[in-house]
Amino acid sequence: MLIGDRCDSSACDKLFYRSLWSECRFPHGKIYEDVAVMYKPLLRANSVAIVGKPLYNYFRHSASITKSAFSPKLFDYPNNTMIRIATTNP
């Protein structure tokens, strides 16, 4: 998930049982919030299935928050990644 080889951190292309989210919440006011959260329900799952073909189309537009000019919020991505690494490594 960290390198995006077979599974990335995006929430929009995944299906979960609701029970896996009972203790997981997205941080408010952050961008790239998926990075900080998506690993949590996956760690709680007994099994995970990956479908090897695209079933979802995602379009980015020029007004997207991730395409906007520099902002200190852009540091949310590496910060959220560091939180995930610290939380999942013993």
N, C-alpha and C positions, 0 to 999 in steps of 0.2 A: 504494500500500500504506500510506503514511503517513496518508492521509486516509480510507482504507477505502472508496473509491468503488466499485471493481470487484473488489478483492481485499484482504482484510484480513490481519492478522498471525497469525491462529489456525492452529495446525498440524492441528487435528482435522478439517478439511474439505478436505484436499489429498492428492493422490497423487503420489509421486515415484519416480524410479528410485533405487535404493540408491546408485549411484555418485555421485550429486549430494551425498550426505551424508558422503563419505569424510573431509572435513576440517571438518565442522560438528558441534558438540556443544552441547547445552543447558546453560546455567550451573546449577550445583547451589545449592540453598538460596534461589533467587529465585522470585518470582511474576512473572507476565507475561513469562516466559522466552521465549515465542514471539516477542515483539517484538525481542529481541536476536539471534534466530537465523534466522527464516524467510526473510529476504531473501537469505541466503547461497546456499542451493541454487537459488533462483530466478535469481540472477545467473549461476550456472554452467550453467543450462539453455540448450540451443540454441533451444528454443521452449516456449511456455506456452499452454495452452488454458483458456479460462474457459467453463464451462457456465452458461447464463443461466437456470437454474431450480433451485429448492431440491431437493436429493437427500439432505439430512442434517438431522436434528432434534437440537437441543441444548437440554437443560433445565437451568436453574439452580435450585439449592435454597438455602434460607436458611442452611444450614451451610457453604456453599461458601467457600473461602478468599478469593475476591474479594468476598464479601458480609460478611466479618467486620468487627469494629470496627477503628478506626484502628491502624495499626502502621507503624513505619518502613519495613517491606518495601513499603508502597504507593509509595514513591519508586522502586522498581525499574522501574516503567513509564516515567516520564520519563527515568530514567537509561539504560535500555535503548534508548529512542528516540534519545537523544543519541549513544549509541555507534553506532547504525545510521546516523545522519546523518553523523557524522564519518568513518565507514568508507566510505560510498558517495560522498561528495562530494570532489572533488579539492582 
